[in-house]
Amino acid sequence: MDSKNQLFNIIEPKNQLKKSVIGKIKALEMKKTINNVVFSSLISLASIASIVFFIINIINDASKSGLSQYLSLIFSDGKLIASYWQTYVLSVVESLPIIPIAIVVASFSIFVWSLNKFLENIRNTKSVFYKIN
């Protein structure tokens, strides 16, 4: 009977073990949060760079395709556009640089998503700092 009681004795961990484990967990949380902040900020910067690059590309393509001439026609001859509005709309759509516009919209949505993640990670960083102290 005495041997059965010895099997169920609870072994107490050392005092330093608890502090060591908690310290390791806090360090890993901090490292993960910093990595997330860096990653989301790099994604934000890359999406801003692509937005700027493709907006310049859109402006160049629009000037080459004559889009400004189509748009100036609105102010110069409104009756002609009212008569042939379907042909006019198709001509404007055909002269638009659709792919760069789609890339700008996608880059902008990625920027908003990564900015949201960046701010969320900054908020988590503050909570990790409060947990450490």
C-alpha positions as CSV (number, residue, x, y, z in Angstrom):
1,M,0.0,0.0,0.0
2,D,2.8,2.3,0.8
3,S,4.2,1.9,-2.7
4,K,0.9,3.0,-4.3
5,N,0.9,6.2,-2.3
6,Q,4.4,6.9,-3.5
7,L,3.2,6.7,-7.1
8,F,0.6,9.4,-6.7
9,N,2.8,11.9,-4.9
10,I,2.8,15.2,-6.8
11,I,6.3,16.3,-7.9
12,E,6.7,20.0,-7.4
13,P,8.7,21.8,-10.2
14,K,11.6,24.0,-9.3
15,N,10.8,27.7,-8.8
16,Q,13.1,28.8,-11.6
17,L,11.4,26.5,-14.1
18,K,8.1,28.5,-14.1
19,K,10.0,31.8,-14.6
20,S,12.1,30.3,-17.4
21,V,9.1,28.8,-19.2
22,I,7.1,32.1,-19.0
23,G,10.2,34.0,-20.1
24,K,10.6,31.8,-23.2
25,I,6.9,32.1,-24.0
26,K,7.1,35.9,-23.8
27,A,10.2,36.0,-25.9
28,L,8.5,33.9,-28.6
29,E,5.4,36.0,-28.5
30,M,7.5,39.1,-28.9
31,K,9.5,37.6,-31.8
32,K,6.3,36.5,-33.6
33,T,4.7,40.0,-33.2
34,I,7.8,41.8,-34.4
35,N,8.0,39.4,-37.4
36,N,4.4,40.1,-38.2
37,V,4.9,43.9,-37.9
38,V,7.9,43.7,-40.3
39,F,6.1,41.5,-42.8
40,S,3.0,43.6,-42.9
41,S,4.9,46.8,-43.2
42,L,7.0,45.4,-46.1
43,I,3.8,44.3,-47.9
44,S,2.3,47.8,-47.4
45,L,5.4,49.4,-48.9
46,A,5.5,47.0,-51.8
47,S,1.8,47.7,-52.6
48,I,2.3,51.5,-52.4
49,A,5.3,51.2,-54.8
50,S,3.2,49.1,-57.2
51,I,0.3,51.6,-57.0
52,V,2.6,54.5,-57.8
53,F,4.3,52.6,-60.7
54,F,1.0,51.4,-62.3
55,I,-0.7,54.8,-61.9
56,I,2.2,56.3,-63.9
57,N,1.8,53.5,-66.4
58,I,-2.0,54.2,-66.6
59,I,-1.3,57.9,-67.3
60,N,1.2,57.0,-70.1
61,D,-1.1,54.4,-71.6
62,A,-4.1,56.7,-71.5
63,S,-2.2,59.5,-73.3
64,K,-0.9,57.0,-76.0
65,S,-4.4,55.6,-76.6
66,G,-6.1,58.9,-77.1
67,L,-8.4,58.6,-74.1
68,S,-8.1,62.4,-73.4
69,Q,-9.5,63.1,-76.9
70,Y,-12.5,60.9,-76.2
71,L,-13.1,62.5,-72.9
72,S,-12.7,66.1,-74.3
73,L,-15.4,65.2,-76.8
74,I,-17.9,65.2,-73.9
75,F,-17.5,68.9,-73.4
76,S,-17.2,69.9,-77.1
77,D,-20.1,68.0,-78.7
78,G,-22.7,66.7,-76.3
79,K,-25.4,66.2,-79.0
80,L,-23.1,63.8,-80.9
81,I,-22.4,61.8,-77.8
82,A,-26.1,61.7,-77.0
83,S,-26.8,60.3,-80.5
84,Y,-24.1,57.7,-80.6
85,W,-23.6,57.0,-76.9
86,Q,-23.2,53.3,-77.3
87,T,-20.4,53.6,-79.8
88,Y,-18.8,56.4,-77.7
89,V,-18.8,54.2,-74.5
90,L,-17.3,51.3,-76.3
91,S,-14.6,53.5,-77.8
92,V,-13.8,54.9,-74.3
93,V,-13.7,51.4,-72.7
94,E,-11.5,50.1,-75.6
95,S,-9.0,52.9,-75.0
96,L,-8.8,52.4,-71.2
97,P,-5.8,50.5,-69.9
98,I,-7.8,47.8,-68.1
99,I,-5.0,45.6,-66.8
100,P,-3.0,48.4,-65.1
101,I,-6.3,49.7,-63.6
102,A,-7.1,46.2,-62.2
103,I,-3.6,45.9,-60.8
104,V,-3.9,49.3,-59.1
105,V,-7.3,48.2,-57.5
106,A,-5.8,44.9,-56.4
107,S,-2.7,46.7,-55.0
108,F,-4.9,49.1,-53.2
109,S,-6.9,46.3,-51.6
110,I,-3.7,44.6,-50.6
111,F,-2.4,47.8,-49.1
112,V,-5.6,48.3,-47.0
113,W,-5.4,44.6,-45.8
114,S,-1.7,44.9,-44.9
115,L,-2.2,48.3,-43.2
116,N,-5.0,46.7,-41.1
117,K,-2.7,43.8,-40.2
118,F,0.1,46.3,-39.4
119,L,-2.1,48.3,-37.0
120,E,-3.4,45.1,-35.4
121,N,0.2,43.8,-34.9
122,I,1.2,47.2,-33.4
123,R,-1.8,46.9,-31.0
124,N,-0.6,43.4,-30.1
125,T,2.9,44.6,-29.6
126,K,1.7,47.0,-27.0
127,S,-0.1,44.2,-25.2
128,V,3.0,42.1,-25.3
129,F,5.0,44.9,-23.8
130,Y,2.4,45.3,-21.0
131,K,2.6,41.5,-20.3
132,I,6.3,41.7,-20.0
133,N,6.2,44.4,-17.4
